[in-house]
Amino acid sequence: MANVDIQSIDEVIHGRVRLGIMAYLAGAGSADFLTLKEQLQSSDGNLSVHLRKLEEAGYVTVAKSFREKRPHTEVQLSPQGREAFLRYLDSLRGLLGGTSGTG
């Protein structure tokens, strides 16, 4: 069996909620805070903490505005974030030995 390189796993992405955010945005491109909260079944505070960590890493951009006098937060995967997510997926494939998971 080949050596397993766990050092290649991006710890910023690897957390369950952050991975969910990245996966959702990779498909959708962008989403508002409420949509992410519902899709990930997360609390406001928990989602905010994870978005901040991804934003600090440069993986997402967060735009805050008001719509009908209510706060609105839009989150978008950055080009750097898309590249990091693809590297993360490649790292997982490497850990799995390129298997398809079918046994």
Secondary structure, 3 states (H helix, E strand, C coil): CCCCCHHHCCHHHHCHHHHHHHHHHHHHCEEEHHHHHHHHCCCHHHHHHHHHHHHHCCCEEEEEEEECCEEEEEEEECHHHHHHHHHHHHHHHHHCCCCCCCC
